[in-house]
Amino acid sequence: MAGALLGNLRGAFIVAPWVGYLALADVALSLLLPVKLIAPNLVYNISSGIASSVWKWVQVIFERVNGANITISGDKLPKGESAIVIANHVTWADFYMIQALAVRAGMLGRCRWFAKIQLRVVPFLGWGLWAMGMPMVSRNWMRDQRELDRVFSGIVGRKWPTWLISFSEATRFTPQKYEETKVWCTQNDRPVPKHLLYPRTKGFITTVQHLRKAPHVKAVYDLTIAYQHGDEFHEAPNMWETLKLSDISSQHGYKFHVHARRFPLEELPHTDEELAKWLECRWVEKGEWLDRKKKEWSAC
């Protein structure tokens, strides 16, 4: 009981300054929203700098202060390259995995994540995301298409440097959802990816087809995220644990791994049907990689 209390107090002490800074950053970003109408490039660059400082701080808390040991493998991602980023989705900690790569590629402040459209009306937080150019979607495809057109116009027309990041499964992995995925794949004659939900293809296809027009967007990065805690694969710390636990890898036994693959955009297929099949193939390959990682960790 005392240990849990001390752990929570430690987390509060570490996180409180960051939360205060986050609040100030949200106010600053919100104030930039009307300026965006007359100086969109300036707002994009300033908001990217603010975002980088916020995200770098929390990344330092996770990796350095709390001792998360993130293993990175696969293709080396070029510094400063704009890309479409796709990843599987397990938990909150996925953001740290992706940000670890973004820091190394010098693109942390240029990350743009798909967010729920309901956030747009949230004072300061939602306004700040809107000012940054975050795509906000509702899963109503006709409405989302208009929102994506707005986001893509800045990337294509103004050549904004960007990592446009999406979790292609559209929801977090759970054992129950995985059982539902297996049933759906069987009914629809689709391969069942191991340790993953079947990816949704519409958003990916739209993103690729739009951003082909942006000459500075060079690639699709396919990121595979894996966790282990004790003997449990896909077991990751929750949000509060990532912020409060000291020596999270060495003392608490959490393992973190992100595997990156880079695919030049020019080499991707051109029809919608072929792109959907391409994404499906990546998910099957990701599942095989995850299965090998699970066996490797189990043998340790």
N, C-alpha and C positions, 0 to 999 in steps of 0.2 A: 504493500500500500504506500509506504513512504517512498519507495523507489519510483513508483508511478507518478506520485506527486512531484518529486524532484525533477523527473523527466519532463513533465508538463510545464513546470516553472522554467526549466532550462529553455524549452522551446519558445515559450512566451517572451523570455528575455532576448533571445536571438532574433525572433521574427518581428517584434514590436517596431523597431526602427524601420525595417523594410516595409511593413504595412503602412506606417506613416508616410514614407516616401512614395509608396504606391498611390495613396490618396492624393498627394500633391501632384503626382504625375497625371492622374486621371483628370484633375481640375485643369492642368495646363493643356492637356490634349483636347479637352472639351472647349476651352477658349479658342483653340485653333480652328474649330469646326466652321465658323462663319468666314474665317480668313481663306479657307479652302476654295471658296467660290471665286476669289480673285487671284490667288497665288497657290494653285494646287501643287506645283513642284516644290515650292518652299515648305509647305505644310508636310508633304510626304517626307522630305529630308529631315525636318525638325522632329517630327513624330517618330521617325525611325531611330534617331539619336536618343530620344526619351525612352522609347521601348527597349533599346539595347541596354541602357543603364538599369532599368527595372529587372529585366530578365537575367542580366549578368549577375546582379546581386543575389537573386534567389538561387542561381546556379552555383555560385560560390558557397552559399549556405549548404547546399546539398552535397557537393563534391568535396570541398575543402574543410568546411567547419564540421560537417557530419560524417565525412569519410566515406562517401559512396564511391566505390571503385567501378567505374564504367569501362568495360572492355569494348573496343571498337575494332571491327574487322571489315574485310572486303575492299572495294575500290576506294582509292583516294579521291576525295572530292576537290575539284580545283577551287582555289581561292577566288572569291568575288564573282563566281559564276551564278547566273540566274537559272532557276530550274523549277520544274513541277516536282513536288515531293509527295510520295504516297507511303503509307505505313499501316501496319496492323495496330489495333487498339486494345490494350489490356487494362490500363489503369491511368490514374493521374500522372504517375511517374513517367509515362511515355513522353511527356513534354521535356523532361530532363534529358532523355536519351537523344531526342532530336536536337535540342539546344546544344548538347555537347558537340555534335557535328557542326552545327551552325557557327559556334564560337571558333572552332578550328578553321572553318572556311571563310571567316570574316563576314558572315551574313546574318548574325544574330538579330540586329535591328531591322533587317529586311524581311524577316519571317512574317508571313501573313497566313493566319489560320482561318479555316471555315468556322463560323460561329452561328449560334441560333439567332434568328431575326428578332425574337422577342427582346434581346438585349439592347436593341437600338433605342428603346424608350426608357432604359434605365439611366437616371441622371448620372453624369460624370463617367461611370464605367462604360456604359453603352455608347455614349456620345464620343468618348475617347476612342473606342474601337472603330466607330464610324469615321472619325477624322483620320485615323491611320490608314483607312482603305481596306479594312477587314471585310471579306465577303460574308454577308449575313444571309443565311438560307433558312427555308421553312419546310422543305421537302414537298412543297407545292411546286411542281416543276415549271409551270408557266410563270409563276411569280419569281422563282429562283433564277430562271433564264434571264429575266430583266435585270436582276441584281448582279448576276455574273457579267452581263454585258457592261454594266457600270464599272465593275472592278477591272475587267479586262481592258477597258478603254484607256485606263491610266498606264497599264503595263505595256500594251501594244502601241498606243499613240504617243505616249510620253517616255517610253522606254525606261520605266521605273525598274531598278534592280530589285529582284524579288525571289524569295523562296515561297511558292504558293503551296501550302501544306494541307493535305486532307487525309483523314483516316477512312480508307475506302470501304471498310465494313460498316461505317455510319453509326456504329454503336460498340460498346465495350464487349469483349469476349467474356462469356460466362459458360459454365458447363451446360446449363439449361438451354442457352441460345445455340450452343454447339450441337446439341441434340436436335434442335429445330432445323439447323442448317443441314444436318445429315438427311433428315426427312425431305426437306425441300430439294436438295440435290438429287436424291433418289427419284423423286416424283418428276423432276424436270430433266433427267438424264444429264446431270452435270457431275464432274469429278468433285469429290469431297476433300478439300484441303485439310491436312492434318494440323490440329491445334489452332485453327483459324475459322472465322466465319466466312461465308462466301461473299466476295466483294460486290458492291453495287457499281454499276458501270456508267450510268448516265452522266454523273458529274465529271468523272474522269474523261469520258469521250468529249464532252463539251469543253473542258479545260484544254485538252490537247489540241482540239480543232481550232480553238481561238488563238492559243499562244503559239501555234505554228507561224502566225503572222508577225510575231515579235522576234526580230533577228538576234536579239541579245539573250533570249531564252534558249539555252543550248541542249538541255537534257531533261530526262526524267530520272529522279533518284528513287529507288525502291529500297525502303528501310525495313528491316525485320528486327523486331524488338523481343527480347527474351528475358525472363526472370526465373530465379530459383530461390526458395527459402527452405533450408533444411532439405527434406526429400520431396518438397512440393514444387513441381514445375508450374510456371505461370502464376506463381504466388509472389505478389509485389507489395511493398508498403503502401498504406493509404496516404492521403495528402498530409495529414498532421504528423504521421510517423516520419515522413521524409524531412520534415522541418524540425522535429524535436529529438530524434534518436542520434546519439553520438556513436561514432564508430559503427555506422550502420552495416558496413560490409564485414569488417573483421570481428566485431563483437556480436552483432545480431544475425550474422550469417546470410545476408541478402546478396545475391549475385545479379549483376546487371550487364547485359550485352546488347549491342546494336550492330547489325551487319548491313553494310551499304553496297548497293549495286548501282552503277551509273549506265544509263542507256541514252546515247545521242538521240535527240528528238528527230533528227532527219532520218533515222533508221527505223522509226516506228511505222506500222502500217497506216494506210490513209483512209480506209473506209470505216464507218462506225462499227460494223459487224466484226471486222478484223481487229479493231482496237479492243472491243469487248473480249474477244478471244485471247488477245495478247495479255490483258489484265488477268484473266482467268489462269493462263499459263504461269504468270508470275506468282500467283497465289498458291498454285500447286507446288512450285519450286520452293517458295517460302516455307510451306508446310514440311517439305522434306528436310530443309535446313533446320527448322525447329526440332524435328524429330531426332536428327543427329545430335543437336545440342543437348536435348533432354538425355539421350543415352550417354553422352560425354560427361555431363554433370552427375548423372547417377552412378557412373563408374568411379568418381573421385572419392 
